[in-house]
């Protein structure tokens, strides 16, 4: 049995799609009279549950049905924009194949809604590598709260200290760190200066091996 498990965020981690989410958020919010800058997106929206973002930007008193409708509107815009451009990060598929062959348990823990999860994992052709997929609808608290990573670790049967999380967002890194997990950050959204809490920072998955990840796990 592997001594560690891998937990992947999805957006910006399996696929470099931040530009498409930014464009979708801008278009969606413009319909409602709100201007969103790229800096605001990276600091306040990226990696955060879209329902929480909608409540914060459009009204904390919105009822659940209205929030769900607005979320569906935004995510439909995103899927339309990225359709035909969905590509895995460089080296991802080879890395997943190698980890799977080595018997390393893998999971996805993402703030994305169900439709986006299916769209992305199936579109990338990687769903078969993940024993567990935890989405926003399966937890009550969004990143940077560690709940989604703790729930995913339990579902995998691993202690937090035995999990390595792959993240691209500041809120995701904070959540994984708060969960007591080791973090590998992808440079798809933020400069190194904002990824300092991660144990390792990489551009993509090319050349990444299990031996390098094993070094992140303290020996017993």
N, C-alpha and C positions, 0 to 999 in steps of 0.2 A: 504493500500500500504506500502511496506517495506520502511524504512527510509534510507536504504543503498543498494548498489548493489555490486556484487563481479565480479572482472575481473581477469581471470587466464591467465598467460603465459602458454605455453604448455610443451615444452621440459624441463625436469628437475623439472617440477612443477606438472603436471598431471601424468607423468611417469618418472621414474629414468633412463634416457637413455643417460646420458652424456658419459659413457664409450663407447657406440656404435657410437655416433657421433665422438668422439675422434678417434676411430679406423678407421672410414670411412674417416675422414679428413686426417689422416696419410697415409692411403693407396692411396687415391686420389692424395695428394700432392707428394708422393713418385714417382708416375708415371710422375710427372712434375719436378722432381729433387729437391724437397724442403723437408726439415726435419722439423717436427712440434713437439715441446715438449709439455708435458701436461700443464706446467705452461703457455706457450704461448697460448695454446688453451683456458685455463680458463680466462686469462687476455685479450685476443685480439679477440677470435673467438666465444666463448660461448655467446649466446644471441644476436649475431649480424647477420644481414641479410647476407646469404651466398653469394649473388651476390656482396655485398660490400667487403666481405672477398676475393673473387676470384679476383676482380679488384685490391685490395691492394697487394695481394701476387703474382698474375700472370701477372699483367699489367693493369695500369689505362687506357691505350689506346685501350683495347679490345672492339670490337664492341658488340652491344647488343645480336646479334645472337650467337656469340661465348661464351659470358658470360652465356647465357641461356643453351647452350649445355653443358658447363662445370658444371653448377649447377645441371643439370639433371644427369650427370655422377656421381657426388658426392652423391646426394640424393638416387640414385638407389643403390649405394654401402651401404649406411646406412640402407635402407629398407631390403636389403638382409641380412645384419648382424643381425638386430634385429628381423627378422621374426621368430616367434615361441617363442620369449622372451618378448613380449609386455605385461606388467602387470601394472595396476594402482598403484600409491603410496598407502601405507597402510592407510586404513580408508577413501580413496577418495570417493568411491561410496556411502558409508553410509552418508558421509558428504553432498554430492551433493543431495542425496534423501531428507535429512532433511531440507536443505536450500530451495529446490524446494517446499516441502510441506508447508514450512513457507511463501512461496510467495516471496522469495528473488530473484530478477532478477540476472542472471548470464551470463557472456560472456567470450569468449576467445580472447586474443590479442597476436598474435604470429608472430615472424619473419620468421616462416617456410613457405615454398611454399605450393601451393594448394594440391599437391599429398600427401605430408607428413601430412597435416592437416586431410584430409579424412582418410588416412591410420591409423592415431593415434586415432582420436575421434571415428571412427567406430570400430577399433580394440579393443579399451578399453570398448566399449559399453556405452559411455557417451554423445554422440552427442545431445540426446534429452533434456538434462538439460540446454543447452545454447541457449538463445534467439538470441544472436548476436555472430558471429565469424568474427573477423577482421584479415586478413592475410597480409603478406608483400606486396602483389600486390595491396593492397587497400590504401597504403600510399606512400608518396614520400620520407620521411625521416625515417631512421632506428633508433632504440634505440642506444644510450641513448637519442635521441631526443624524447620528450613526445608525438609526433603526434599520434602514434598508440593508446595510451591510451585516448587521448582527443577525437579522432574520435569514439572510442568505447563507451565512456561515452555519447556522443551526440546520438549515435545510440540507446543506452539504455534509453535515456531521463533523465539522471542524471547529476547533477553538479559534477565536479571533487571532491569536498570536501565530497561528499556522496558516494564515491567509495573506496572499499578496493581491492588492487591489490595483487595477489599472484605471487611471482617471485623467481627465484633461482640465477639469474646472476647479477653481479655488474652493468652491463649496463642497465638491466631491472629495477633494483631498482632505479638507477639514473633517468631513464625515468619517472617512476611512481612518484617519488618525485618531479621532475620538473613539472609534470602535476598537482601538488597540491593534490595528492591522498595519502591515507594511505597504508602502505606496510606491508605485511606478507611475510617473507623470508623463503624459504625451505633450509635445510642444505644438499642438494643433490650435491652441487658443490663446495661451499666455506665454510671456517671456520667462526665462529662467528666474528672474528676480521675483516673480510672483508664485513660483513653484517650489520655494525653499523648504516647505514642510515635507516634501516627498523624499523618499530614500534614494531614488534613482530617477533621472530624467532622460528620456529618449525621444528621438525624432519619429521613429517608427519601429517595426518589429524585425527588421532585417538584422541578422546576426545575433539576435537575442536567444540565449540558451537557458536551459533549466539550471545549469551550474551557477550562472550569474544570479538567478533568482534564489537559489538555495542559500547563497551567502547572505541574503537578507534575513533569513530565519535563524535566530539564535540557537546554537546547539544546546541540547538538553544536558 
